[in-house]
């Protein structure tokens, strides 16, 4: 329920934020872009320390505090009217969101048996997408009215959603916390080279994210004969596909071997999606172009679900039981990297190079996915050698 509450607010936020920041806050598009880039850079840097905090102080309590700080950040957007104020609020928002994701993952790892984590995570992701669809609908209503009051209501709903999430997380049972052994590095994940490589590979795969939200719509408008509604079809296909099929696809992932295979299939599906996107520049008729774009969005969604299923199993399965927070915080920096680098990189390659750019991006996805299997086997071998002691655990207080 906490995930659902957040996703409804986030869906409305994503749909309306660009216009809110420019029309209500009064920023230029360049200021918005710069502020969000700096904010997500800060979020990237904060992921591991905040995840480590969840390990040491308790995932439940940390998640509650970060949900409250996210609500504070969103509420701040309601009153800031300068670039400096926007930047501070955006940094607080990005850091809180990154840390909240890590704390939630650690909480899930502490409450759910290892063999059930990927299935439960898939169920949660389906719930999130359903909430995003509802939130996007609310955001669409605000865009229809296109007034300051409508935008303020949307951001108020988003802030309220995180307050509701904090209250719901507070009702979850406490999990174990870790005690750092003498001489053990404070942030051990930063010295775990195999895990770092896997986190990097996952970040590269997550570059698919701007394809649906930014690059695809720009491609449709500037390079194809598709009708304007085709832009919305990308998000609709993606959202509904994940909501209805993520759990089913995740069932095929049972261990690290099947997780690596799932990521490889993701790369194949993403290459196919990029190839189909590339064909829409061939001067097809409007109806045919729209149908091809729907097929491309469906393939990309299959790739997303395959990637997510494999990545969850890898991130959980290769993390020490007492360090899930910092490990999830590190692995979870992928979305922040994709948000920072993806838009500029992909618009340059795809809109600049045309169909060849699509094929190049698809080849990047395929190559990265094929490298994941060897990296997983390398990481598994280091765990077999290095994990010869289990640090002590204590139960999180029910404060």
C-alpha positions as CSV (number, residue, x, y, z in Angstrom):
1,X,0.0,0.0,0.0
2,X,2.9,2.4,0.7
3,X,4.3,1.7,-2.8
4,X,0.9,2.3,-4.3
5,X,0.4,5.6,-2.5
6,X,3.8,6.9,-3.6
7,X,3.4,5.8,-7.2
8,X,0.1,7.7,-7.6
9,X,1.8,10.8,-6.4
10,X,4.8,10.2,-8.5
11,X,2.8,9.6,-11.6
12,X,1.1,13.0,-11.3
13,X,4.5,14.6,-10.5
14,X,6.2,13.2,-13.6
15,X,3.4,14.3,-15.9
16,X,3.2,17.9,-14.6
17,X,6.7,18.7,-13.2
18,X,8.2,20.3,-16.3
19,X,5.3,22.8,-16.7
20,X,5.1,23.4,-12.9
21,X,8.8,24.3,-12.7
22,X,8.6,26.7,-15.7
23,X,5.2,28.2,-15.3
24,X,4.7,28.3,-11.6
25,X,8.2,28.4,-10.1
26,X,9.3,30.7,-13.0
27,X,12.5,28.8,-14.1
28,X,13.9,28.5,-17.6
29,X,14.1,25.1,-19.2
30,X,17.9,25.4,-18.9
31,X,17.7,26.0,-15.1
32,X,15.3,23.1,-14.7
33,X,17.7,20.8,-16.6
34,X,20.7,22.0,-14.7
35,X,19.0,21.7,-11.3
36,X,17.7,18.2,-11.9
37,X,21.1,17.0,-13.2
38,X,22.8,18.4,-10.1
39,X,20.1,16.9,-7.9
40,X,20.4,13.4,-9.3
41,X,24.1,13.6,-9.0
42,X,23.7,14.2,-5.3
43,X,21.2,11.4,-5.2
44,X,23.7,9.1,-6.8
45,X,26.3,10.0,-4.2
46,X,23.9,9.7,-1.3
47,X,22.6,6.2,-2.1
48,X,25.3,4.1,-0.4
49,X,25.6,6.2,2.8
50,X,21.8,6.2,3.3
51,X,21.6,2.5,2.5
52,X,24.3,1.9,5.1
53,X,22.2,4.0,7.6
54,X,19.4,1.5,7.0
55,X,21.7,-1.4,7.8
56,X,22.9,0.1,11.1
57,X,19.8,1.9,12.4
58,X,17.1,-0.2,10.9
59,X,15.5,-0.3,7.5
60,X,12.0,0.4,8.7
61,X,12.9,3.6,10.7
62,X,15.2,4.8,7.9
63,X,12.5,4.3,5.3
64,X,10.0,6.3,7.5
65,X,12.4,9.2,7.9
66,X,13.2,9.3,4.2
67,X,9.6,9.2,3.2
68,X,9.0,12.2,5.5
69,X,12.0,14.0,4.0
70,X,10.7,13.3,0.5
71,X,7.3,14.8,1.5
72,X,9.1,17.8,2.8
73,X,11.0,18.2,-0.5
74,X,7.8,18.0,-2.6
75,X,6.0,20.4,-0.2
76,X,9.0,22.8,-0.6
77,X,8.3,23.0,-4.3
78,X,5.0,24.6,-3.5
79,X,6.6,27.7,-2.0
80,X,10.0,28.1,-3.7
81,X,10.2,30.7,-6.4
82,X,13.9,31.0,-7.2
83,X,16.6,28.8,-8.7
84,X,18.5,28.5,-5.4
85,X,15.4,27.3,-3.5
86,X,14.5,25.0,-6.3
87,X,18.0,23.5,-6.3
88,X,17.9,22.8,-2.6
89,X,14.5,21.2,-2.7
90,X,15.5,19.1,-5.8
91,X,18.6,17.8,-4.1
92,X,16.6,16.9,-1.0
93,X,14.1,15.2,-3.2
94,X,16.7,13.2,-5.2
95,X,18.7,12.1,-2.1
96,X,15.6,11.1,-0.2
97,X,14.2,9.1,-3.2
98,X,17.4,7.3,-3.7
99,X,17.8,6.5,0.0
100,X,14.2,5.5,0.3
101,X,14.5,3.0,-2.5
102,X,17.6,1.4,-0.8
103,X,15.8,1.3,2.6
104,X,12.7,-0.3,1.1
105,X,14.8,-2.9,-0.6
106,X,16.7,-3.7,2.6
107,X,13.3,-3.9,4.4
108,X,12.1,-6.3,1.8
109,X,15.2,-8.4,2.1
110,X,14.8,-8.6,5.9
111,X,11.1,-9.5,5.9
112,X,11.0,-12.0,2.9
113,X,12.8,-15.3,2.4
114,X,15.5,-15.1,-0.3
115,X,13.6,-17.4,-2.7
116,X,10.5,-15.2,-2.6
117,X,12.2,-11.8,-3.0
118,X,12.1,-11.5,-6.8
119,X,8.5,-12.6,-6.9
120,X,7.4,-10.1,-4.2
121,X,9.5,-7.4,-5.9
122,X,7.7,-8.1,-9.2
123,X,4.3,-7.8,-7.5
124,X,5.3,-4.5,-6.0
125,X,6.5,-3.3,-9.4
126,X,3.1,-4.2,-10.9
127,X,1.4,-2.2,-8.1
128,X,3.7,0.7,-8.7
129,X,2.9,0.9,-12.4
130,X,-0.8,0.7,-11.7
131,X,-0.4,3.6,-9.3
132,X,1.7,5.5,-11.9
133,X,-1.2,5.1,-14.4
134,X,-3.7,6.6,-11.9
135,X,-1.3,9.4,-11.1
136,X,-0.6,10.2,-14.7
137,X,-4.4,10.5,-15.2
138,X,-4.6,13.0,-12.4
139,X,-1.7,14.9,-13.9
140,X,-3.4,14.9,-17.2
141,X,-6.5,16.5,-15.6
142,X,-4.1,19.2,-14.2
143,X,-2.6,19.8,-17.6
144,X,-6.1,20.1,-19.1
145,X,-6.9,23.0,-16.7
146,X,-3.4,24.4,-17.0
147,X,-3.7,26.7,-14.0
148,X,-1.4,27.4,-11.0
149,X,-4.0,26.0,-8.7
150,X,-4.2,22.7,-10.6
151,X,-0.5,22.3,-10.5
152,X,-0.3,23.1,-6.8
153,X,-3.0,20.5,-6.0
154,X,-1.0,17.9,-7.9
155,X,2.2,18.6,-5.9
156,X,0.2,18.7,-2.7
157,X,-1.2,15.2,-3.5
158,X,2.3,14.0,-4.2
159,X,3.6,15.3,-0.8
160,X,0.6,13.8,0.9
161,X,1.3,10.4,-0.7
162,X,4.7,10.2,1.0
163,X,3.1,11.1,4.4
164,X,0.7,8.2,3.9
165,X,3.6,6.0,2.9
166,X,5.5,6.9,6.0
167,X,2.5,6.0,8.2
168,X,2.1,2.6,6.4
169,X,5.8,1.7,6.6
170,X,5.7,2.5,10.3
171,X,3.3,-0.4,10.7
172,X,5.7,-3.0,9.1
173,X,7.5,-5.3,11.5
174,X,11.1,-4.2,12.4
175,X,14.0,-6.1,10.8
176,X,17.5,-6.9,12.0
177,X,20.3,-4.3,12.1
178,X,24.0,-5.0,11.7
179,X,27.0,-4.3,13.9
180,X,30.2,-3.4,12.0
181,X,33.0,-5.8,12.9
182,X,36.3,-4.3,14.1
183,X,38.5,-3.4,11.2
184,X,35.7,-3.8,8.6
185,X,35.3,-0.9,6.2
186,X,32.3,1.4,6.8
187,X,31.1,1.1,3.3
188,X,32.2,-2.4,2.2
189,X,30.3,-2.3,-1.0
190,X,32.7,0.3,-2.4
191,X,35.5,-2.3,-2.3
192,X,33.4,-5.1,-3.9
193,X,34.6,-4.9,-7.4
194,X,32.4,-7.6,-9.0
195,X,29.3,-6.0,-7.5
196,X,30.4,-2.6,-8.7
197,X,30.8,-4.0,-12.3
198,X,27.3,-5.5,-12.1
199,X,25.9,-2.2,-10.8
200,X,27.6,-0.4,-13.7
201,X,26.2,-2.9,-16.3
202,X,22.7,-2.4,-14.8
203,X,23.1,1.4,-15.0
204,X,23.9,1.0,-18.7
205,X,20.9,-1.2,-19.3
206,X,18.7,1.4,-17.5
207,X,19.4,3.9,-20.3
208,X,16.2,2.4,-21.8
209,X,14.3,4.7,-19.4
210,X,14.6,7.9,-21.4
211,X,13.6,6.1,-24.6
212,X,10.0,5.9,-23.4
213,X,9.7,9.2,-21.6
214,X,11.8,11.5,-23.7
215,X,13.7,10.2,-26.8
216,X,10.8,8.2,-28.2
217,X,8.3,11.1,-28.1
218,X,10.9,13.5,-29.7
219,X,11.6,10.9,-32.4
220,X,7.9,10.5,-33.1
221,X,7.3,14.2,-33.4
222,X,10.4,15.1,-35.5
223,X,11.2,12.0,-37.6
224,X,7.9,10.1,-38.2
225,X,4.5,10.5,-39.8
226,X,2.7,9.1,-36.8
227,X,-0.3,10.9,-35.3
228,X,0.1,12.9,-32.2
229,X,-1.6,10.3,-30.0
230,X,1.1,7.8,-30.7
231,X,3.3,9.7,-28.2
232,X,0.9,8.7,-25.4
233,X,0.7,5.1,-26.7
234,X,4.3,4.5,-25.7
235,X,3.7,5.2,-22.0
236,X,0.3,3.4,-22.1
237,X,1.8,0.2,-23.5
238,X,4.7,0.4,-21.1
239,X,2.6,1.0,-18.0
240,X,0.0,-1.5,-18.7
241,X,2.5,-4.1,-19.8
242,X,4.4,-4.0,-16.6
243,X,1.2,-3.9,-14.5
244,X,-0.2,-7.0,-16.0
245,X,2.9,-9.2,-16.9
246,X,5.8,-8.3,-14.6
247,X,4.8,-11.0,-12.0
248,X,4.4,-13.7,-14.7
249,X,7.8,-12.9,-16.3
250,X,9.6,-12.8,-12.9
251,X,8.5,-16.4,-12.3
252,X,11.2,-17.7,-14.6
253,X,13.9,-16.2,-12.4
254,X,14.8,-18.6,-9.6
255,X,18.5,-18.1,-9.0
256,X,21.6,-16.2,-10.3
257,X,21.9,-18.4,-13.4
258,X,18.3,-17.7,-14.5
259,X,18.7,-14.1,-13.5
260,X,21.7,-13.7,-15.9
261,X,19.7,-15.4,-18.6
262,X,16.8,-13.0,-18.1
263,X,19.1,-10.0,-18.5
264,X,20.5,-11.5,-21.7
265,X,16.9,-11.9,-23.0
266,X,16.3,-8.3,-22.0
267,X,19.2,-7.2,-24.3
268,X,17.8,-9.1,-27.2
269,X,14.3,-7.6,-26.7
270,X,15.8,-4.1,-26.4
271,X,17.9,-4.5,-29.6
272,X,14.7,-5.7,-31.4
273,X,12.8,-2.7,-30.1
274,X,15.5,-0.3,-31.3
275,X,15.5,-1.9,-34.7
276,X,11.7,-1.5,-35.0
277,X,11.9,2.1,-33.8
278,X,14.5,2.7,-36.6
279,X,12.1,1.5,-39.3
280,X,9.6,4.3,-38.5
281,X,11.8,6.8,-40.3
282,X,11.2,5.1,-43.6
283,X,8.2,7.3,-44.5
284,X,5.4,4.9,-43.6
285,X,1.8,6.0,-43.5
286,X,0.4,7.5,-40.2
287,X,-1.6,4.4,-39.2
288,X,1.2,2.0,-40.1
289,X,3.8,4.1,-38.3
290,X,1.6,4.1,-35.2
291,X,1.2,0.3,-35.2
292,X,4.9,-0.1,-35.6
293,X,5.6,2.2,-32.7
294,X,3.2,0.2,-30.5
295,X,5.1,-2.9,-31.4
296,X,8.4,-1.2,-30.6
297,X,7.0,-0.1,-27.2
298,X,5.8,-3.6,-26.5
299,X,9.3,-5.1,-27.2
300,X,11.0,-2.4,-25.1
301,X,8.5,-3.2,-22.2
302,X,9.4,-6.9,-22.5
303,X,13.0,-6.0,-22.2
304,X,12.3,-3.8,-19.2
305,X,10.5,-6.6,-17.4
306,X,13.2,-9.2,-18.2
307,X,15.9,-6.8,-17.0
308,X,14.1,-5.9,-13.8
309,X,13.4,-9.6,-12.9
310,X,17.1,-10.5,-13.4
311,X,18.5,-7.4,-11.7
312,X,16.4,-7.9,-8.5
313,X,17.7,-11.4,-8.1
314,X,21.3,-10.3,-8.8
315,X,21.2,-7.3,-6.4
316,X,19.6,-9.3,-3.6
317,X,21.4,-12.6,-4.1
318,X,25.0,-11.2,-4.2
319,X,24.6,-8.8,-1.3
320,X,25.7,-9.9,2.2
321,X,22.6,-10.5,4.5
322,X,23.7,-7.8,7.0
323,X,24.6,-5.2,4.3
324,X,21.5,-5.2,2.1
325,X,20.9,-1.5,2.7
326,X,24.3,-0.2,1.4
327,X,24.4,-2.8,-1.4
328,X,20.9,-1.9,-2.6
329,X,21.8,1.7,-2.3
330,X,24.8,1.2,-4.6
331,X,22.9,-1.0,-7.1
332,X,20.0,1.5,-7.0
333,X,22.1,4.3,-8.2
334,X,21.4,3.1,-11.8
335,X,18.2,5.1,-12.2
336,X,20.0,8.3,-11.0
337,X,22.8,7.7,-13.6
338,X,20.2,7.1,-16.3
339,X,18.4,10.3,-15.4
340,X,21.6,12.3,-15.4
341,X,23.3,11.0,-18.5
342,X,20.6,9.3,-20.6
343,X,18.7,12.3,-22.0
344,X,21.7,14.1,-23.4
345,X,23.5,10.9,-24.6
346,X,20.5,9.3,-26.3
347,X,19.1,12.4,-27.9
348,X,22.5,13.1,-29.4
349,X,23.0,9.6,-30.7
350,X,19.4,8.8,-31.8
351,X,18.2,12.2,-33.0
352,X,21.6,13.0,-34.4
353,X,22.4,9.8,-36.2
354,X,18.8,8.7,-37.0
355,X,18.2,4.9,-37.6
356,X,21.9,4.1,-37.3
357,X,21.7,5.7,-33.8
358,X,18.8,3.4,-32.8
359,X,20.8,0.3,-34.0
360,X,23.9,1.6,-32.1
361,X,21.9,2.0,-28.9
362,X,20.3,-1.5,-29.3
363,X,23.8,-3.0,-29.8
364,X,24.9,-1.4,-26.6
365,X,22.0,-3.0,-24.8
366,X,22.8,-6.4,-26.2
367,X,26.5,-6.2,-25.5
368,X,25.9,-5.1,-21.9
369,X,23.4,-7.8,-21.3
370,X,25.8,-10.5,-22.6
371,X,28.5,-9.2,-20.3
372,X,26.2,-9.6,-17.3
373,X,26.5,-13.5,-17.2
374,X,30.3,-13.6,-16.8
375,X,30.1,-10.8,-14.2
376,X,27.6,-12.7,-12.2
377,X,29.7,-15.8,-12.2
378,X,32.8,-13.8,-11.2
379,X,30.8,-12.2,-8.3
380,X,29.5,-15.6,-7.2
381,X,33.0,-17.0,-7.1
382,X,34.2,-14.2,-4.9
383,X,31.3,-14.8,-2.5
384,X,32.3,-18.5,-2.2
385,X,35.8,-17.5,-1.2
386,X,35.3,-14.4,0.9
387,X,32.1,-15.0,2.8
388,X,33.6,-17.0,5.6
389,X,32.1,-15.1,8.5
390,X,28.7,-13.8,9.4
391,X,28.7,-10.4,11.3
392,X,26.4,-10.2,14.3
393,X,22.9,-9.0,14.0
394,X,20.7,-7.3,16.5
395,X,17.0,-6.6,16.2
396,X,15.9,-3.1,15.3
397,X,14.1,-1.4,18.1
398,X,10.4,-0.9,17.7
399,X,10.6,2.8,18.2
